[in-house]
Amino acid sequence: MAAGSCLLLLLLPWLVTASHSPPGCKIRITSKGLDLVKQEGLRFVEQELQNITVSDLHGKEGQFHYNISQVKVMDLQLAFSDLHFQPQQHLVFNINNASISLRFRRQLLYWFFYDIGSINASADGVHIHTVLQLAKDEAGRLKISNITCNASIARMHAGFSGTLRKVYEFLGTFIVTGMRFLLSQQICPSLEHASLVLLNSVLDTVPVRNYVDEHIGIDYSLLRDPAVSTDTLDLDFKGMFFPRARENQELENHAVEPVIKETERMVYVAFSEYFFDSAMHAYFQAGVLAIELQGEKVPKDLEVLLRATFFGTIFMLSPTVDAPLRLVLQVSAPPRCIIKPSGTSVSVSAFLNISLVPPGRPAVQLSSMAMETKLSAKVFLQGKALRVQLDLRRFRIYSKQSALESLALFSLQAPLKTLLQLTIMPIINERTKKGVQIPLPEGMDFTREVVTNHAGFLTVGADLHFSKGLREVIEKYRPAPTPPAYPSSQPAEPSTDPRQL
C-alpha cells in the first residue's frame, strides 16, 4: 500500500504536465475588446428581436370577442445593455429597461358592433438576462455550449382608436395581458437560436485545421476550455504546423508557455518558439528546404571565383572545364527559432554541394561544405496574417573533409554570403510573404498592431474592428433552405367574418 502511494506521488508531476500541454499560440481578449463585441452584438440582438414571431391571440370575455394577428415589431430601444466576463467560462449579456414597439391587426366584436383595424402597442421595462457558456467542442473549436435566459416585461400599453375606443380601453386589459405574456415567452427562444445556431455558425469560420500552402498545414485546435476571469478571456491553441504528407505527425512541445499579462489593448496573441519551430520542422519533413542553382542561374562573379578556387580539380578533370556549375543548398536539420527580448533569430545548419555537370555525363562533385547561418526574423501582423521577414545576420562555411580545405574555402565566405543575400533570401521571403492566418472569425480584423519580444515567446497586441457585420457573415454561411417534400398550403388570412371570431 505504501509502495503504491509512493508510486502515485512520483507519477503525479508527470500526470499534471501531461494534462496541461503548453500552447503554441495563445489569444487573450480583454474587456476593451469585449466592449467592441458588445456594440456589434447589440445590433445583432436588435435584428433578431425585430424578427420575433408572436402567435395569434383570440378569445372572449362576456360579449367581447377579440382576435389579434400579424404581430410585428416596429422599433426597439435597447439603451441600457452590458456584456461582461463571468468566471469560469461565461459571458453575461444584460439588457435593462428596454422598450419594444409593436403593431398588430385587430378584429373585435362587442355585442353588435364589429371593428377591424390595427393597434399600436409598446412594451416598456423590458429586462433580459442571458448567460452564455463557452467551451471547446470535439473538433477543438470554441463554441457556445449552453445558454440560460430570463426575460420579463414590466408594463405594456396598447393605443386604441376608432368609435369604440373607450370600450376597447376598458376591455383591452385582456388583450394587453395576453400580448405581454406571449411576447415575453418569445424573447428567450429567439436569443437561444441566435446564440446556439447563428453565432456558432460565425465561430465555425475560425480556422482549426487547415492548409497553409501545398506543403504544410496548421492545427489551431483548442487544447482546453477557455479560461475566463473578470477582465479577460484566454484561449490556448495547439499552434502546431504539420507536413501535408504526414498530417497525423505530432511534434512534442518543450518550449516556454506564453504568459500574457497586458490588458491595455483589445486583444493579445502570443506565439512560443514551438509555433515557429514546428513550421520549420514541417517544411523540413516535406523536403522543400533545398534550393538548386545551375548554369546561368549561378551569378557570374561567383562562378568565376568558384572556378578559380577549384582550378586544379577542374584542370585535372579536363575536358569538362567548360561544363556548367551546379550549386545545391540543402538544410541538414530542422532550423531552430530563438526568441529573446532583444529580438528573434533563426539558426540554420545546411550543406552546399558544388559540382560540374558535363552534358550527357555524370555530375562531378568539386566540394561539399557545411554552412551555419543565423537569420534575424522580423515578425509582424498584416490583417489577420502573421508574416515573417528574414535577413542574413551571420554566416560561416567549413569543409567536412579537412581543416586544410576549410582554410582554402575562406575566400568563398564573402561571395557566398552575398549569394545568399541577393539570391536565396528573396526566394525564402517570397515563400513566407503569404503568412499564416490567425484564428479569428471571419469579418473581424486587427488594427494598430505592436509586437513585443519576451524570453521564449512574443506577443502581438492589437485592437479589433469589424470589416463585416455578424449578420453579413451569418447570411454568407447560412445553408440554403431545402424545399418541402410536398406542397404546403399557405396560412389563411384572418377572417373578417365576425361569426368566426
LINFEN-V274242 format. One record per pair of residues at least 6 apart in sequence whose C-alpha atoms are under 7 Angstrom apart, sorted by the first residue. I is the first residue (numbers start at 1). J is the second residue. D is the distance in Angstrom with one decimal. If there is no record, write none. Layout:
i-><I & I>
j-><J & J>
d-><D & D>
//
This chain:
i-><22 & 22 & 23 & 23 & 23 & 23 & 23 & 24 & 24 & 24 & 24 & 24 & 24 & 24 & 24 & 25 & 25 & 25 & 25 & 25 & 25 & 25 & 25 & 26 & 26 & 26 & 26 & 26 & 26 & 27 & 27 & 27 & 27 & 27 & 27 & 28 & 28 & 28 & 28 & 28 & 28 & 28 & 29 & 29 & 29 & 29 & 29 & 29 & 30 & 30 & 30 & 30 & 30 & 30 & 31 & 31 & 32 & 32 & 33 & 33 & 33 & 38 & 44 & 44 & 46 & 48 & 49 & 49 & 50 & 52 & 52 & 54 & 54 & 54 & 54 & 56 & 56 & 57 & 57 & 57 & 58 & 58 & 58 & 59 & 59 & 59 & 60 & 63 & 63 & 64 & 64 & 65 & 65 & 65 & 65 & 66 & 66 & 66 & 66 & 67 & 67 & 67 & 67 & 68 & 68 & 68 & 68 & 69 & 69 & 69 & 70 & 70 & 71 & 71 & 71 & 71 & 72 & 72 & 72 & 73 & 73 & 73 & 74 & 74 & 74 & 75 & 75 & 76 & 76 & 76 & 77 & 77 & 77 & 78 & 78 & 78 & 79 & 80 & 80 & 80 & 81 & 81 & 81 & 82 & 82 & 82 & 83 & 83 & 83 & 83 & 84 & 84 & 84 & 85 & 85 & 85 & 85 & 85 & 85 & 86 & 86 & 86 & 86 & 87 & 87 & 87 & 88 & 88 & 88 & 89 & 89 & 89 & 89 & 89 & 90 & 90 & 90 & 90 & 90 & 91 & 91 & 91 & 92 & 92 & 92 & 93 & 93 & 93 & 94 & 94 & 94 & 95 & 95 & 95 & 96 & 96 & 96 & 97 & 97 & 97 & 97 & 98 & 98 & 98 & 98 & 99 & 99 & 99 & 99 & 99 & 100 & 100 & 100 & 101 & 101 & 101 & 102 & 102 & 102 & 103 & 103 & 103 & 103 & 104 & 104 & 104 & 105 & 105 & 105 & 106 & 106 & 106 & 106 & 107 & 107 & 107 & 108 & 108 & 108 & 109 & 109 & 114 & 119 & 119 & 119 & 120 & 120 & 121 & 121 & 121 & 122 & 122 & 122 & 123 & 123 & 123 & 123 & 124 & 124 & 124 & 124 & 125 & 125 & 125 & 126 & 126 & 126 & 127 & 127 & 127 & 128 & 128 & 128 & 129 & 129 & 129 & 130 & 130 & 130 & 130 & 131 & 131 & 131 & 132 & 132 & 132 & 132 & 133 & 133 & 133 & 133 & 134 & 134 & 134 & 134 & 134 & 135 & 135 & 135 & 135 & 135 & 135 & 136 & 136 & 136 & 136 & 136 & 137 & 139 & 140 & 140 & 140 & 141 & 141 & 141 & 142 & 143 & 143 & 144 & 144 & 144 & 147 & 149 & 150 & 151 & 151 & 151 & 152 & 153 & 153 & 156 & 156 & 157 & 158 & 160 & 160 & 198 & 201 & 202 & 202 & 202 & 203 & 205 & 205 & 206 & 206 & 206 & 206 & 207 & 207 & 208 & 208 & 208 & 209 & 209 & 209 & 209 & 210 & 210 & 210 & 211 & 211 & 212 & 212 & 215 & 215 & 215 & 215 & 216 & 216 & 216 & 216 & 216 & 216 & 217 & 217 & 217 & 217 & 218 & 218 & 218 & 218 & 219 & 219 & 219 & 219 & 220 & 220 & 220 & 220 & 221 & 221 & 222 & 222 & 222 & 223 & 223 & 223 & 224 & 226 & 226 & 226 & 227 & 227 & 227 & 228 & 239 & 240 & 240 & 241 & 241 & 241 & 242 & 242 & 243 & 243 & 243 & 243 & 251 & 253 & 255 & 255 & 255 & 256 & 256 & 257 & 258 & 258 & 258 & 258 & 265 & 265 & 265 & 266 & 266 & 266 & 267 & 267 & 267 & 268 & 268 & 268 & 268 & 269 & 269 & 269 & 270 & 270 & 270 & 270 & 271 & 271 & 271 & 272 & 272 & 272 & 273 & 273 & 273 & 273 & 273 & 276 & 277 & 277 & 280 & 280 & 281 & 283 & 284 & 289 & 289 & 290 & 290 & 290 & 291 & 291 & 291 & 292 & 292 & 292 & 293 & 293 & 293 & 294 & 294 & 294 & 294 & 295 & 295 & 295 & 302 & 314 & 315 & 320 & 323 & 323 & 323 & 324 & 324 & 324 & 325 & 325 & 325 & 326 & 326 & 326 & 326 & 327 & 327 & 327 & 327 & 328 & 328 & 328 & 329 & 329 & 329 & 329 & 330 & 330 & 330 & 331 & 331 & 331 & 332 & 332 & 332 & 333 & 335 & 335 & 335 & 335 & 336 & 336 & 336 & 337 & 337 & 337 & 338 & 338 & 338 & 338 & 339 & 339 & 339 & 339 & 339 & 339 & 340 & 340 & 340 & 340 & 341 & 341 & 341 & 342 & 343 & 344 & 344 & 345 & 345 & 345 & 345 & 346 & 346 & 346 & 346 & 347 & 347 & 347 & 348 & 348 & 348 & 349 & 349 & 349 & 350 & 350 & 350 & 351 & 351 & 351 & 351 & 352 & 352 & 352 & 353 & 353 & 353 & 354 & 354 & 354 & 354 & 355 & 355 & 355 & 355 & 356 & 356 & 356 & 357 & 357 & 368 & 368 & 369 & 369 & 369 & 369 & 370 & 370 & 370 & 370 & 371 & 371 & 371 & 372 & 372 & 372 & 373 & 373 & 373 & 374 & 374 & 374 & 374 & 375 & 375 & 375 & 375 & 375 & 376 & 376 & 376 & 376 & 377 & 377 & 377 & 377 & 378 & 378 & 378 & 379 & 379 & 379 & 380 & 380 & 380 & 380 & 381 & 381 & 383 & 383 & 384 & 384 & 384 & 384 & 385 & 385 & 385 & 385 & 386 & 386 & 386 & 386 & 387 & 387 & 387 & 387 & 387 & 388 & 389 & 390 & 392 & 395 & 396 & 397 & 398 & 398 & 399 & 399 & 442 & 443 & 443 & 443 & 443 & 443 & 444 & 444 & 444 & 444 & 444 & 445 & 445 & 445 & 445 & 446 & 446 & 446 & 446 & 447 & 447 & 447 & 448 & 448 & 449 & 449 & 449 & 450 & 450 & 450 & 451 & 451 & 451 & 452 & 452 & 452 & 453>
j-><253 & 257 & 236 & 237 & 238 & 239 & 257 & 237 & 238 & 239 & 240 & 271 & 272 & 274 & 275 & 236 & 237 & 238 & 239 & 270 & 271 & 272 & 275 & 235 & 236 & 237 & 269 & 270 & 271 & 234 & 235 & 236 & 268 & 269 & 270 & 232 & 233 & 234 & 235 & 267 & 268 & 269 & 232 & 233 & 234 & 266 & 267 & 268 & 231 & 232 & 233 & 263 & 266 & 267 & 231 & 232 & 265 & 266 & 266 & 267 & 464 & 83 & 470 & 471 & 76 & 190 & 187 & 190 & 73 & 186 & 190 & 71 & 182 & 183 & 186 & 68 & 69 & 67 & 68 & 69 & 66 & 67 & 68 & 65 & 66 & 67 & 66 & 110 & 111 & 109 & 110 & 108 & 109 & 110 & 501 & 107 & 108 & 109 & 501 & 106 & 107 & 108 & 501 & 104 & 105 & 106 & 107 & 104 & 105 & 106 & 104 & 105 & 102 & 103 & 104 & 105 & 102 & 103 & 104 & 101 & 102 & 103 & 101 & 102 & 103 & 100 & 101 & 99 & 100 & 101 & 98 & 99 & 100 & 95 & 98 & 99 & 98 & 95 & 96 & 97 & 94 & 95 & 96 & 93 & 94 & 95 & 91 & 92 & 93 & 94 & 91 & 92 & 93 & 91 & 92 & 228 & 229 & 230 & 231 & 92 & 228 & 229 & 230 & 228 & 229 & 230 & 227 & 228 & 229 & 133 & 134 & 226 & 227 & 228 & 131 & 132 & 133 & 134 & 228 & 131 & 132 & 133 & 130 & 131 & 132 & 129 & 130 & 131 & 128 & 129 & 130 & 127 & 128 & 129 & 126 & 127 & 128 & 124 & 125 & 126 & 127 & 124 & 125 & 126 & 127 & 122 & 123 & 124 & 125 & 126 & 122 & 123 & 124 & 121 & 122 & 123 & 120 & 121 & 122 & 118 & 119 & 120 & 121 & 118 & 119 & 120 & 117 & 118 & 119 & 116 & 117 & 118 & 119 & 115 & 116 & 117 & 114 & 115 & 116 & 115 & 498 & 498 & 158 & 159 & 160 & 158 & 159 & 157 & 158 & 159 & 156 & 157 & 158 & 153 & 155 & 156 & 157 & 153 & 154 & 155 & 156 & 153 & 154 & 155 & 152 & 153 & 154 & 151 & 152 & 153 & 150 & 151 & 152 & 149 & 150 & 151 & 147 & 148 & 149 & 150 & 147 & 148 & 149 & 144 & 146 & 147 & 148 & 144 & 145 & 146 & 147 & 142 & 143 & 144 & 145 & 226 & 142 & 143 & 144 & 145 & 225 & 226 & 142 & 143 & 222 & 224 & 225 & 143 & 221 & 221 & 222 & 223 & 208 & 221 & 222 & 203 & 200 & 203 & 195 & 196 & 200 & 192 & 188 & 188 & 184 & 187 & 188 & 184 & 180 & 184 & 176 & 180 & 176 & 176 & 168 & 169 & 474 & 474 & 441 & 473 & 474 & 441 & 441 & 442 & 439 & 440 & 441 & 442 & 220 & 439 & 219 & 220 & 221 & 218 & 219 & 220 & 221 & 217 & 218 & 219 & 217 & 218 & 218 & 436 & 243 & 244 & 283 & 286 & 241 & 242 & 243 & 244 & 282 & 283 & 241 & 242 & 243 & 244 & 239 & 240 & 241 & 242 & 238 & 239 & 240 & 241 & 237 & 238 & 239 & 439 & 237 & 238 & 236 & 237 & 238 & 236 & 237 & 238 & 236 & 233 & 234 & 235 & 233 & 234 & 235 & 234 & 275 & 275 & 278 & 278 & 279 & 282 & 249 & 282 & 282 & 283 & 285 & 286 & 278 & 274 & 272 & 273 & 274 & 272 & 456 & 272 & 270 & 271 & 272 & 457 & 461 & 462 & 463 & 462 & 463 & 464 & 461 & 462 & 463 & 459 & 460 & 461 & 462 & 459 & 460 & 461 & 457 & 458 & 459 & 460 & 457 & 458 & 459 & 456 & 457 & 458 & 337 & 338 & 339 & 456 & 457 & 337 & 336 & 337 & 334 & 335 & 334 & 289 & 334 & 330 & 331 & 329 & 330 & 331 & 328 & 329 & 330 & 327 & 328 & 329 & 326 & 327 & 328 & 324 & 325 & 326 & 327 & 324 & 325 & 326 & 415 & 321 & 321 & 358 & 356 & 357 & 358 & 356 & 357 & 358 & 355 & 356 & 357 & 354 & 355 & 356 & 357 & 352 & 353 & 354 & 355 & 352 & 353 & 354 & 350 & 351 & 352 & 353 & 350 & 351 & 352 & 349 & 350 & 351 & 349 & 350 & 351 & 349 & 346 & 347 & 348 & 349 & 346 & 347 & 348 & 345 & 346 & 347 & 344 & 345 & 346 & 456 & 345 & 453 & 454 & 455 & 456 & 457 & 453 & 454 & 455 & 456 & 453 & 454 & 455 & 453 & 453 & 376 & 377 & 374 & 375 & 376 & 377 & 374 & 375 & 376 & 377 & 373 & 374 & 375 & 372 & 373 & 374 & 371 & 372 & 373 & 370 & 371 & 372 & 368 & 369 & 370 & 371 & 368 & 369 & 370 & 367 & 368 & 369 & 365 & 366 & 367 & 368 & 363 & 364 & 365 & 366 & 363 & 364 & 365 & 363 & 364 & 399 & 400 & 397 & 398 & 399 & 400 & 397 & 398 & 399 & 400 & 396 & 397 & 398 & 395 & 396 & 397 & 394 & 395 & 396 & 392 & 393 & 394 & 395 & 390 & 391 & 392 & 393 & 394 & 390 & 391 & 392 & 393 & 388 & 389 & 390 & 391 & 388 & 389 & 390 & 387 & 388 & 389 & 386 & 387 & 388 & 451 & 387 & 449 & 445 & 446 & 437 & 438 & 445 & 446 & 435 & 436 & 437 & 438 & 435 & 436 & 437 & 438 & 432 & 433 & 434 & 435 & 436 & 432 & 429 & 429 & 421 & 417 & 413 & 413 & 406 & 409 & 405 & 406 & 473 & 466 & 467 & 468 & 469 & 473 & 464 & 465 & 466 & 467 & 468 & 464 & 465 & 466 & 467 & 462 & 463 & 464 & 465 & 462 & 463 & 464 & 462 & 463 & 460 & 461 & 462 & 460 & 461 & 462 & 459 & 460 & 461 & 458 & 459 & 460 & 459>
d-><6.9 & 5.4 & 5.4 & 5.4 & 5.1 & 6.6 & 6.4 & 6.4 & 5.3 & 4.4 & 6.6 & 5.9 & 5.3 & 5.7 & 4.9 & 6.4 & 5.2 & 6.4 & 5.0 & 5.6 & 4.7 & 6.5 & 6.8 & 5.7 & 4.8 & 5.8 & 5.7 & 5.0 & 6.7 & 5.8 & 5.2 & 6.8 & 5.6 & 4.5 & 6.4 & 6.5 & 5.6 & 4.5 & 6.4 & 5.6 & 5.0 & 6.5 & 5.7 & 5.2 & 6.6 & 6.1 & 4.6 & 6.6 & 6.0 & 4.6 & 6.6 & 5.9 & 5.3 & 6.0 & 5.4 & 6.2 & 6.9 & 4.9 & 3.9 & 6.3 & 6.9 & 6.0 & 6.7 & 6.7 & 6.8 & 6.8 & 6.9 & 7.0 & 5.2 & 6.7 & 6.8 & 6.1 & 6.5 & 6.4 & 6.9 & 5.6 & 4.6 & 5.8 & 4.9 & 6.6 & 5.4 & 4.2 & 6.0 & 6.0 & 5.6 & 6.7 & 6.1 & 5.7 & 5.7 & 5.9 & 4.7 & 5.7 & 5.0 & 6.4 & 6.5 & 5.7 & 4.6 & 6.4 & 6.8 & 5.9 & 5.0 & 6.5 & 6.5 & 6.6 & 5.7 & 4.9 & 6.5 & 5.9 & 5.2 & 6.7 & 5.3 & 5.7 & 6.9 & 5.9 & 4.3 & 7.0 & 5.6 & 5.4 & 6.2 & 6.0 & 4.6 & 6.6 & 5.4 & 5.3 & 6.7 & 5.9 & 5.0 & 5.8 & 4.7 & 6.3 & 5.5 & 5.2 & 6.5 & 6.8 & 4.8 & 6.9 & 6.5 & 5.9 & 5.4 & 6.7 & 5.5 & 4.4 & 6.2 & 5.7 & 5.1 & 6.6 & 7.0 & 5.6 & 4.5 & 6.5 & 5.9 & 5.4 & 6.8 & 4.8 & 6.3 & 6.6 & 6.5 & 5.3 & 6.4 & 6.5 & 6.6 & 6.4 & 5.8 & 4.9 & 4.9 & 6.3 & 6.2 & 5.0 & 6.5 & 5.8 & 5.4 & 6.2 & 6.1 & 5.3 & 6.6 & 5.4 & 4.6 & 5.9 & 6.9 & 5.8 & 5.1 & 6.6 & 5.8 & 4.5 & 6.3 & 6.2 & 5.1 & 6.3 & 5.7 & 4.7 & 6.2 & 5.6 & 5.0 & 6.6 & 6.3 & 4.7 & 6.6 & 6.9 & 4.2 & 5.1 & 5.8 & 6.3 & 5.6 & 4.7 & 6.7 & 6.9 & 5.4 & 4.5 & 6.3 & 5.9 & 5.6 & 5.0 & 6.6 & 5.9 & 4.4 & 6.4 & 5.8 & 5.0 & 5.9 & 6.7 & 5.6 & 4.6 & 6.1 & 5.5 & 5.5 & 6.8 & 5.8 & 4.4 & 6.3 & 5.5 & 5.4 & 5.5 & 6.6 & 5.9 & 4.6 & 6.9 & 5.8 & 5.2 & 6.4 & 6.4 & 6.6 & 6.8 & 6.8 & 6.2 & 6.0 & 5.9 & 5.5 & 5.5 & 4.1 & 6.0 & 5.7 & 5.4 & 6.5 & 6.6 & 6.1 & 4.4 & 6.6 & 6.5 & 6.2 & 5.4 & 6.0 & 5.6 & 4.8 & 6.4 & 5.8 & 4.5 & 6.3 & 5.6 & 5.3 & 6.5 & 5.8 & 4.4 & 6.7 & 5.7 & 5.2 & 6.5 & 6.9 & 5.7 & 4.4 & 6.6 & 5.6 & 5.2 & 6.5 & 6.4 & 6.1 & 4.7 & 6.8 & 5.7 & 5.7 & 5.1 & 6.1 & 6.9 & 5.8 & 4.7 & 5.7 & 6.9 & 5.9 & 5.6 & 6.4 & 5.9 & 4.9 & 6.3 & 4.9 & 6.1 & 6.5 & 6.3 & 5.0 & 6.4 & 7.0 & 4.4 & 4.6 & 6.9 & 6.5 & 6.0 & 6.1 & 6.8 & 6.0 & 6.6 & 6.9 & 6.1 & 6.4 & 6.5 & 5.7 & 6.7 & 6.1 & 6.7 & 6.6 & 5.8 & 6.9 & 6.5 & 6.4 & 6.4 & 6.7 & 6.6 & 6.6 & 6.7 & 6.4 & 6.7 & 6.3 & 6.6 & 6.3 & 5.8 & 5.3 & 5.8 & 5.4 & 5.4 & 4.7 & 6.9 & 6.8 & 5.6 & 5.9 & 4.5 & 5.1 & 5.7 & 4.5 & 5.8 & 6.8 & 5.6 & 5.8 & 6.9 & 3.9 & 6.2 & 6.7 & 6.4 & 6.1 & 5.7 & 6.9 & 6.3 & 6.7 & 5.6 & 4.4 & 5.0 & 6.3 & 6.6 & 5.6 & 5.4 & 6.3 & 6.2 & 6.9 & 5.7 & 4.2 & 6.0 & 6.4 & 5.7 & 5.3 & 6.1 & 5.4 & 5.5 & 5.1 & 7.0 & 5.6 & 5.7 & 5.8 & 4.4 & 6.1 & 5.8 & 5.7 & 6.0 & 6.7 & 6.7 & 5.8 & 5.1 & 5.8 & 5.2 & 6.8 & 6.4 & 5.7 & 5.8 & 5.8 & 5.2 & 5.0 & 6.1 & 6.6 & 5.0 & 4.7 & 6.6 & 6.4 & 5.6 & 6.9 & 6.2 & 6.7 & 6.1 & 5.6 & 6.6 & 5.6 & 6.6 & 6.1 & 6.7 & 5.9 & 5.8 & 6.0 & 5.7 & 5.8 & 6.2 & 4.8 & 6.4 & 6.0 & 5.5 & 6.1 & 6.5 & 5.6 & 4.5 & 6.3 & 5.5 & 5.1 & 6.5 & 6.8 & 5.6 & 4.2 & 6.3 & 5.5 & 5.5 & 6.4 & 6.0 & 4.1 & 6.6 & 5.8 & 6.5 & 6.5 & 5.9 & 5.8 & 6.4 & 5.7 & 5.8 & 6.1 & 6.0 & 5.0 & 6.5 & 5.7 & 6.3 & 5.7 & 5.5 & 4.4 & 6.2 & 6.0 & 5.2 & 6.6 & 5.7 & 4.5 & 6.3 & 5.7 & 5.1 & 6.5 & 6.9 & 5.8 & 4.2 & 6.2 & 5.0 & 5.7 & 6.6 & 6.4 & 5.5 & 6.4 & 6.1 & 5.9 & 5.7 & 4.7 & 5.8 & 5.4 & 6.6 & 5.8 & 4.7 & 6.1 & 5.9 & 5.2 & 6.1 & 6.7 & 6.8 & 5.8 & 4.9 & 6.6 & 5.6 & 5.2 & 6.7 & 7.0 & 6.0 & 4.6 & 6.7 & 5.5 & 5.6 & 6.5 & 6.0 & 4.0 & 6.5 & 5.8 & 4.7 & 6.6 & 6.3 & 6.6 & 5.6 & 4.8 & 7.0 & 5.6 & 5.3 & 6.9 & 5.9 & 4.5 & 6.5 & 5.8 & 5.3 & 6.2 & 6.9 & 6.6 & 6.9 & 6.8 & 6.1 & 5.0 & 5.8 & 6.2 & 5.5 & 4.7 & 6.2 & 4.6 & 4.5 & 5.8 & 7.0 & 6.3 & 6.1 & 5.3 & 6.7 & 5.4 & 4.4 & 5.3 & 5.7 & 5.0 & 6.4 & 6.9 & 6.0 & 4.6 & 6.4 & 5.9 & 5.3 & 6.2 & 5.8 & 4.8 & 6.5 & 6.0 & 5.0 & 6.5 & 6.8 & 5.5 & 4.3 & 5.4 & 5.7 & 5.3 & 6.3 & 5.9 & 4.4 & 6.5 & 6.0 & 5.5 & 5.3 & 6.4 & 6.3 & 5.3 & 4.1 & 5.1 & 5.6 & 5.1 & 6.3 & 4.6 & 6.5 & 6.8 & 7.0 & 6.5 & 5.7 & 4.6 & 5.9 & 5.6 & 5.4 & 6.0 & 6.3 & 5.7 & 4.5 & 6.7 & 6.0 & 5.3 & 6.5 & 5.5 & 4.5 & 6.4 & 6.5 & 5.6 & 5.1 & 6.6 & 6.2 & 5.4 & 4.6 & 5.2 & 7.0 & 5.7 & 5.2 & 6.4 & 6.0 & 6.3 & 5.7 & 4.7 & 6.6 & 5.6 & 5.0 & 6.4 & 5.9 & 4.6 & 6.5 & 6.0 & 5.5 & 6.5 & 6.8 & 6.1 & 6.7 & 5.8 & 5.8 & 5.5 & 5.5 & 5.9 & 6.4 & 5.4 & 5.1 & 4.4 & 6.1 & 5.2 & 5.3 & 6.2 & 6.8 & 6.5 & 6.3 & 6.9 & 4.4 & 6.8 & 6.2 & 6.1 & 6.4 & 6.5 & 6.6 & 6.8 & 6.6 & 4.7 & 6.9 & 5.8 & 4.6 & 7.0 & 5.6 & 5.0 & 4.3 & 6.6 & 6.9 & 6.8 & 5.9 & 4.7 & 5.9 & 7.0 & 5.7 & 5.6 & 6.4 & 6.7 & 5.9 & 5.7 & 4.8 & 6.5 & 5.7 & 5.1 & 5.9 & 5.4 & 6.1 & 6.4 & 5.6 & 4.4 & 5.5 & 5.2 & 6.4 & 5.8 & 4.5 & 6.5 & 5.6 & 5.3 & 6.4 & 6.5>
//
